[in-house]
Amino acid sequence: MAKEGATYVCDICQQVVVVQKAGAGTLVCCNQPMREYTGD
């Protein structure tokens, strides 16, 4: 589940998503789950 206010990034294409409204499911880009960006 994506967390409201969290930022997610795709490790393949570097697309960035900021979640405005939490919801069920997994954010997917380039056919793989996106990871939560922690500033690293």
Residue pairs with C-beta under 8 A, 6 or more apart in sequence:
1 22
1 23
1 24
1 25
2 8
2 19
2 22
2 23
2 25
2 26
2 27
3 19
3 22
3 36
4 19
4 20
4 21
4 22
5 18
5 19
6 18
6 19
6 36
6 37
7 16
7 17
7 18
7 19
7 36
7 37
8 16
8 17
8 18
8 19
8 27
8 34
8 35
8 36
8 37
9 15
9 16
9 17
9 34
9 35
9 37
10 16
10 29
10 30
10 32
10 34
11 32
11 35
12 29
12 30
12 32
13 29
13 30
15 29
15 30
15 34
16 37
17 27
17 29
17 34
19 27
26 33
26 34
27 33
27 34
28 34
